[in-house]
Amino acid sequence: MNPKMDLYYFDIPRHPSALLKADSHAPWYKKVKAENEDKNDALASIYATGNKPPDMPWDRCQMHILFYCNTKHRRDLDNYIARSKKFIDACIFAGLITDDSSDVIEKLTAEFVIGDEKPATRMILTRVAA
């Protein structure tokens, strides 16, 4: 394994929970359950890769989120980014990054990838040199 690895990614086998949309009218306990499921699924995906670079957590990085979709219907990208908060929190908890502030995550981008794949989310972290 390269100790100076500048890129790390992991795949979560689903999208962030729809209950975490800003305009969701779900009861609070269902939202809390969805938040916990999102964080736990992201952590399981991180730990399953088994290839965390030894020099993590990173102090500065860029993050790119890919939402794999199997249909072409309309989606709201900014809502998907907001719903991904617990996936990002899992990166902190797993020791990939030190914080989710703009000092650490200098750039956050996202896009939809339409194809034949099952819905999934790929989180890509790229180290930024100090």
N, C-alpha and C positions, 0 to 999 in steps of 0.2 A: 504494500500500500504506500502511496506517495504521501509523505508527511506534510508536504506543502500543497496539498490539494486545494484548488481555488474554486471548485464547484461542488455542490452537494444537492442531491434531489431525492425526493421520496414520493411515492404514489399512494393516495388514499382511494379506496375502491368505491367512492361515491362523491356526490357533491355535498357542500355544507347544507345543513338542515334548513328547510323552507320555513320552519317555525321561528327562525332567527331573523326573518325579514323585519325591517323597521316598522312596517304597517301591519304586522301580524297581531291578531286579536286573540291569540291562544292564551290560556291561563298561565300564570307565572310558573307553576310547577311543571308544566309541559315544556316551557322554554328552558328552565333549569336542566331538565332531563336531556333535552336536545343539546344544550351546551356541553354537558358532561359526556354525552355520546360522541359529539364531534371531537372534543379534546382527546378522549380515550382512543378513538379510532385513528386519529393522527399519531398519537404516541405509539400505538401498536404498529403502525406503518413505519415509523422512524426506527423503532427497535428491531423490526423484522429485517430491515436492510442490512444491519450488522456491519456497516462500513463507515461509521462516523469518523471523520478525520481526527487524528489525535490532537490537533492544535485548536480544536473548538473549545469553548464558544468563541465566535468571531465578534469583534467589536464594531466592525463596519461591514455592511453587505448590501447587495441589491437583491430584491426578491421578485420572482416572476411566477405567476400562478396560471396554470393551464387548466381550463375546465373542458374535459372531453365530453362531447354530447353526441348522441346518435340520431337526433332529429334536428330539423332546421327551424323550428318555431322560434318566435321572438323571445329574447331573454334580456334582462336588464343587468349589464355588466357591473355597474356600481353597487347594486344590491348584492350580487354574488361576492364582490370584494368585501363588503361589510359583513356578510354572513360567514366569511372565512376567518373572522377574528379568533375563534377558538383553535383553528388550525395553526395560526401564527403563535398564539399563546403556548401551544404544544412545543413549538420550536424553542421557546425560552425554557420551558420545564425540562425538556430533554437535553438541554445544554448545547444547542446548536448556535444560539445567539445570546447576547447578554441582556438584551432589552428589545422592546418593539417601538422605541421612540424613533423620531426622525434622525437622531444622532447615530443610531445603529443601522436602521433600515433606511438607507439614503434614497432609494428609489423602489417603488412598488408598482409593478405593472401586471396586467392580467389580460387574458384573451380566451375566446371560445375556439375550440377545435372541433369541427364537425366531421364525423366519420362513422365507421361501423362499430366502434368500440362501445362497451358499456359505459354509462356515465361514471366518470372518475375525476379526480383532481390531482394534478402534479404540482408540487411546490419545489421551485428551483432557487437555491441560494447561491450567489456568486460573491466571493470575497472582494472587498475593495481595499486596495493598498493604502496604508496610512500615510 
